[in-house]
């Protein structure tokens, strides 16, 4: 289980960073006025890196699912607050309370 938790941590970090980088890239794509949105998206290095990180997350996630039940892996890999840290997105007290409940739920699921 220790190895699984380590890989869950790696997957969460890779997936979270991938989401943040994709968001950064797509904000650049959306802000540009000239050119095709598809061409801007496919040529944006942030988007390409974000997609690569998301693909890496996906393969790690598949490996995790081969070891553990989805009911254990899914909650662990969804814990991510990188958007607040890296994109300065606001997280209210109510949302932090919800995150706390998720962490508690992950803990309880992990103990079963």
C-alpha positions as CSV (number, residue, x, y, z in Angstrom):
1,X,0.0,0.0,0.0
2,X,2.9,2.4,0.6
3,X,4.0,2.1,-3.0
4,X,0.5,2.7,-4.1
5,X,0.3,5.8,-2.0
6,X,3.5,7.1,-3.4
7,X,2.2,6.6,-7.0
8,X,-1.1,8.3,-6.0
9,X,1.0,11.3,-4.9
10,X,3.0,11.3,-8.1
11,X,-0.2,11.0,-10.2
12,X,-2.0,13.8,-8.2
13,X,1.0,16.1,-8.6
14,X,1.4,15.4,-12.4
15,X,-2.3,15.7,-13.0
16,X,-2.6,18.8,-11.0
17,X,0.3,20.5,-12.7
18,X,-1.1,19.4,-16.0
19,X,-4.4,21.0,-15.3
20,X,-2.8,24.3,-14.2
21,X,-0.5,24.4,-17.3
22,X,-3.4,23.6,-19.6
23,X,-5.4,26.4,-18.0
24,X,-2.5,28.8,-18.5
25,X,-2.1,27.8,-22.1
26,X,-5.8,28.1,-22.9
27,X,-6.0,31.5,-21.4
28,X,-3.3,32.6,-23.8
29,X,-5.2,31.0,-26.7
30,X,-8.4,32.6,-25.7
31,X,-6.9,36.1,-25.3
32,X,-5.4,36.1,-28.8
33,X,-7.5,37.8,-31.5
34,X,-5.7,36.7,-34.7
35,X,-5.5,33.3,-36.3
36,X,-7.4,30.1,-36.0
37,X,-8.2,29.0,-32.4
38,X,-7.4,25.4,-33.3
39,X,-4.0,26.4,-34.8
40,X,-3.2,28.6,-31.7
41,X,-4.1,25.7,-29.4
42,X,-2.1,23.1,-31.2
43,X,1.0,25.3,-31.5
44,X,0.9,26.6,-27.9
45,X,3.8,25.0,-25.9
46,X,1.8,25.3,-22.6
47,X,-1.0,23.3,-24.1
48,X,1.3,20.7,-25.5
49,X,3.1,20.3,-22.1
50,X,-0.3,20.2,-20.3
51,X,-1.6,17.5,-22.6
52,X,1.7,15.5,-22.1
53,X,1.3,15.7,-18.3
54,X,-2.3,14.7,-18.5
55,X,-1.4,11.7,-20.6
56,X,1.3,10.8,-18.0
57,X,-1.3,11.0,-15.3
58,X,-3.7,8.8,-17.3
59,X,-1.1,6.0,-17.6
60,X,-0.1,6.2,-13.9
61,X,-3.9,6.1,-13.1
62,X,-4.4,3.0,-15.2
63,X,-1.5,1.3,-13.4
64,X,-3.0,2.3,-10.0
65,X,-6.4,0.8,-11.1
66,X,-4.6,-2.5,-11.8
67,X,-3.5,-2.6,-8.2
68,X,-6.4,-1.1,-6.2
69,X,-10.1,-0.6,-6.3
70,X,-11.4,2.5,-8.1
71,X,-13.3,3.5,-5.0
72,X,-9.9,4.0,-3.3
73,X,-7.8,5.4,-6.1
74,X,-10.3,8.0,-7.5
75,X,-10.8,10.0,-4.3
76,X,-7.0,10.1,-3.7
77,X,-6.2,11.4,-7.1
78,X,-8.8,14.2,-7.1
79,X,-7.3,16.1,-4.2
80,X,-5.7,19.1,-5.7
81,X,-5.5,22.7,-4.7
82,X,-2.7,23.7,-7.2
83,X,-5.1,26.1,-9.0
84,X,-5.2,28.3,-5.9
85,X,-1.5,28.2,-5.4
86,X,-0.3,28.6,-9.0
87,X,-3.1,30.5,-10.7
88,X,-4.2,32.6,-7.7
89,X,-7.8,31.4,-8.1
90,X,-9.9,32.2,-5.0
91,X,-10.8,29.4,-2.6
92,X,-13.4,30.4,-0.1
93,X,-13.8,29.1,3.5
94,X,-16.7,27.1,2.4
95,X,-14.7,25.4,-0.3
96,X,-11.8,24.7,2.2
97,X,-14.4,23.1,4.4
98,X,-15.5,20.9,1.5
99,X,-11.9,20.0,0.8
100,X,-11.6,19.1,4.5
101,X,-14.5,16.7,4.1
102,X,-13.0,15.2,1.0
103,X,-9.7,14.6,2.8
104,X,-11.6,13.0,5.7
105,X,-13.5,10.8,3.3
106,X,-10.3,9.8,1.5
107,X,-8.9,8.8,4.9
108,X,-11.9,6.8,5.8
109,X,-12.0,5.0,2.4
110,X,-8.3,4.3,2.7
111,X,-8.9,2.5,6.0
112,X,-11.4,0.1,4.6
